[in-house]
């Protein structure tokens, strides 16, 4: 009965979700499937139901399986999605990532039916739903408290992604270069925190991005959407998360004592140890009054002179910290024959390629091997 119910009702919200996840307008989707934008609008507003031939065209245009339009969405509460975005990020870009982080949640919720994930061990220090600016000294203390809670000491963190995954945060990666979004995160009441990272960054910049998103989860995850939408609030909220990231990755009591020179060679040595960009370290040193504003500007000028602002020393050497919890969960289901690769793709109802990307699986891992032309032969005993 449940299997029949699954295909009994078209879910308009799924069409909206897929269209926005692909960054398409009504008119652009209508052109892609050779229909009118009024027809698409009717499907999305429950005024009409597409026939199967139209559904197949929608499926092809949006690169989602037909079953996607019939699968009930995971329960979702109102919660803010925090975007670490470049200056040119658009509302369309944010919608793309809003839905992609929901798809990561769907993958996780599917896997959670069969496996126990690490328990949430991430604090929420600010529990009010209205926004009040936080003093940077208070943020400094909170970053130190998180380190103490996770028994990190004051030295460099070996792998920030792994650390967060062990603390109950679900992390995924996806290309984002065309959408001007570096990372985003959300944490619904009673659920796991989720972070989506761009895989188009250098290792150290991506590491700072995830620390920035951790700042949002720790400091801002209870804030109402209406508070976040206020322009004056948004800018300060971003500054607070940025400051938290610097304080978390580069503790004042230890990192501060290691700044003995402002030479690029010395800062490159520190970059190898702390796995933080030279520019972020210089900014942190300035915020701690270890170096002056003039010295901070001078460091940037020297990097610019050597064309190293966008590509610093060691950027080609330091390895990415890769998410692993979703990958390990999927491989466990397959290896223990709980589910086949085909089961996983068909039951999650998301494109195979995107499941592989979000879960950091090898490309093609979930692809069903064609064995129709293989005849099984056994050796004689």
Secondary structure by P-SEA (a helix, b strand, c coil): caaaaaaccccaaaaaaaaaaacccaaaaaaaacccaaaaaaaaaccccccaaaaaaaaaaacccccccccccccccbbbbbbbccccccaaaaaaaaaaaaaaaaaaaaaaaccccccccccccccccccccccaaaaaaaaaaaaaaacccccccccaaaaaaaacbbbbbbbcccccccccccccccbbbbbbbbccccaaaaaaaaaaaaaaaaccccccccccccaaaaaaaaaaaaaaaaaaaccccccccccccccaaaaaaaaaaccccaaaaaaaaaaaccccaaaaaaaaaaaaaaccccccccccccccccccaaaaaaaaaaaaccccaaaaaaaacccaaaaaaaaccccccccccccccbbbbbbcc
